[in-house]
Amino acid sequence: MLAATPLASTIHAEESTDIPKYKIVTPHKPAGAPGMPGPYPGKVISVKSAKCLSEDGLKIDGEVVREMMERGMRTLTGDAKTVDSWRRFFTAEDVVGIKVNAGGRPWVVSSREIVAETIRNLTEVGVKPQQIYIYERFKNQLDQVKYAPSVPEGVNIFAAERGNGPNDNQSYDPGVYVEADFFGEDDTRSNLMRLVTQKLTKIINIPNMKDHGATGATGCLKNIAYGSFSNVARTHHRGVSHTLSFVGTLASVEPLRSKTVLQIMDGLRGVWHGGPFATTLKYVFFPRTIMFGTDPVAIDRLLLDIIDDERKRRGVISIWNRDPKTLSFNNGGPPNKDPNVNFIIREPKHVEYAGNLGLGVHDRKAIEVKEIEM
């Protein structure tokens, strides 16, 4: 039977008046222990190595990445053997999706090295290559990253749409959607991929550390939410964004919430302005870090500080700036070319909103961070 569920958050009374009414339709019931926030709420492992990149940041050292991944996973679960850490999440019978981010091509994407190491560990626990799906929304972006040469033969590489164009919906499930009217648009539904609803049993989320013109920063929550549903760009219009509530709302939909069991944030490189894109190195920085956890809210709460601190270091406006005078259509400035110009009032509080929906821990004081320097 279909379940239609309105969602609300207790973020702040003064903001809730602007939150649209959401109707969630899904026949899927939550797992007994949903993947988000998972078995380690509020726990983040941050592994940093100066050697993971070349001095100029342009080349990735796969062997160092492997060691970072092993240290991070063992520290997250407390196991002595890396394979036992992965066995806590996956069995040989699982069909596993790896939600990559290809939007920041060529410089800030889910790196081939981290994806390849993820797949190597899945095969160690018995998952066959044919049971693994690297997935993203747009084929034109995914093709440019070229994952195939880095992964075993048989691994599936799947995109739901050809590109960010109108109404390419055949890969989305008509029975699982979120309905909301943001700006009087004709199509008010966002549907979840059939791959997620009908094929996958588990999902690994591999986002990047990126600034974002609408959400302030884009990490675990936005990658899994906007990267798994159709028709999401409609949330932005003339300086206003409904990402405050829509990101968390999408991430909470079943079966996406229950199936997304592991978060691995690729912070080898990052974007401090102009995100989610990184067509040049102009706004790229080099955290040389990978974060591990099951709680997307906790990781994204740390990400907000990482992005904002980098912007402060460079002397530009904060992701928390809500001054309408910064908007490009108000001041004539070019969006993304000037770090002191916004094209939308950013909504970094989308992370707090998602926390209030039960997706994880937002309170910084309640987040346990274990930092490892290699």
Secondary structure, DSSP 8 states (H G I E B T S, - for coil): --EEE-----S-HHHHTT----EEEES----SS-TTTTTSTTEEEEEE-GGGB-TTS-SB-HHHHHHHHHHHHHHHH--SSHHHHHHTT--TT--EEEE---TTTBTSSS-HHHHHHHHHHHHHTT--GGGEEEEEEEHHHHHHH--GGGS-TT-EEEEEESSS-S---TTEEEEEEEE--SSS-S--EEEEEHIIIII-SEEEE--EEEEETTTEEESHHHHHHHTTBSS-GGGEETBEE-HHHHHHHHHTSTTHHHHEEEEEEEEEEEESSSTT-BSSSTTEE---EEEEES-HHHHHHHHHHHHHHHHHHTT---TT---GGGBHHHH---TTTSTT-BSB---TTHHHHHHHTTSS---GGG-EEEEEE-
